[in-house]
């Protein structure tokens, strides 16, 4: 297996894992339901950028 093949598989898996972690953190730690729903929407609509925005601003 070449290095390019590993990145082709590992990068999307890493992005999904980071997004799932950010979504679960937003749902479990936001006290305001509207804020949690908003952050989940941002995270899911902007796959890697949304999680980065949540960790920076959320």
C-alpha positions, 0 to 999 in steps of 0.5 A: 500500500502506497503512502498516497493510498493511506492518506486517501483513506486516513484523511477522511476518517480523521475528519469524520472522527474530529467532526463527531468529537466536536458534535458530541462535545457541543451536544453534551456541553452547551446548556442552550439548546439553540446554541448546540443545534447551531454549532452542530449545523455549522460543524456538519455543513463545513466538515473540517472548518466547522470543527475548527471554528467550534474549538476556537469560538465555541 
